[in-house]
Amino acid sequence: MRRLFLVRHASASMNHDGGSDFDRSLNQRGKRDAAAIGRLLAGMKMNPAAILASSARRAVETAKLLATEIDYLVEQITFDDSMYLAGSGYLLELIQRLDGRLPSAMLLGHNPGFTALINKLGDRQVENLPTCGIYCVEFDTNSWQHVGLQKGKCRFFESPENVN
């Protein structure tokens, strides 16, 4: 079995301060929500074996806050520039290239790619993965390469509104 956690970054400031969208930081609600989703995972004892996140500032901040709550070493998070606004096809390629020894992994990034990926992979469709929403899907396979060739089973889908 392989378990995949798909998480959208938490709520970010709408103020760019002259910077780019890539550089937007989390707002207070986003910081609270990221910690809450981390505590949810910690309470469920369902920590991912690896975390791969977009290198956009809001995704980096979300990943670090979440990792802290689940006692995952922040230094072990892999940040990937190519995940910024990546489509579902590219995200699926990332999943299929994961180390075969990993029983579980978390991808943390952006819409619309994440919602599209969820609707390709899981048996529970979602209209929109909300900010800091988490969708956990399990696959009856021992290989990440087989993910996407079959539908996975949604283990849970949560949004911060239900957790806070």
Residue, then its C-alpha position, 0 to 999 in steps of 0.5 A: m500500500r502507498r499513502l499520499f497526502l495532498v496539501r494546498h498551501a495555507s492562506a496567504s497575504m493578498n498584499h504583494d508589497g511590490g513583490s511577485d505572487f511567488d513571494r507572498s507570505l502566509n497571513q495569520r489565518g494561514k499560520r494558524d491553519a497550517a499548525a492545525i492541520g499538522r496537529l490533526l496528522a499528529g493526532m492521527k499518527m499518520n505522518p508522511a515519510a517524505i514531504l515535497a513542497s513547492s518553493a513558493r514562499r507561502a508553500v515553504e512556510t506552510a510545509k515548515l509549520l506543518a512539519t514542526e507539528i508532526d515532528y518531521l525534520v524541516e531540513q528534510i523537506t524537499f523544495d521544488d521550484s517546478m511545483y509552483l503552479a504545476g499541472s496535474g500531469y507533472l505532479l503525477e510524474l513527481i509521484q511516480r518517481l518517488d523512492g520506492r522504499l517510501p510507504s507514504a509521501m506528502l506533496l504540498g503546493h497550489n491549485p488548480g493543479f492539486t484539485a485536478l490531481i485529486n480528481k484524477l487519483g481518488d475515488r472521492q471528487v472535490e470541487n476545490l481543495p481549499t487553502c490548507g486543505i488535505y486529501c489523503v488517498e491510499f493505493d493498493t500497490n507497492s510501487w509509486q510507479h503504479v499510482g495513477l494507473q488505478k484509482g486510489k481510495c480516499r482515506f480522509f479529506e479535511s479543511p482547516e474550518n473543520v479542524n480549528 
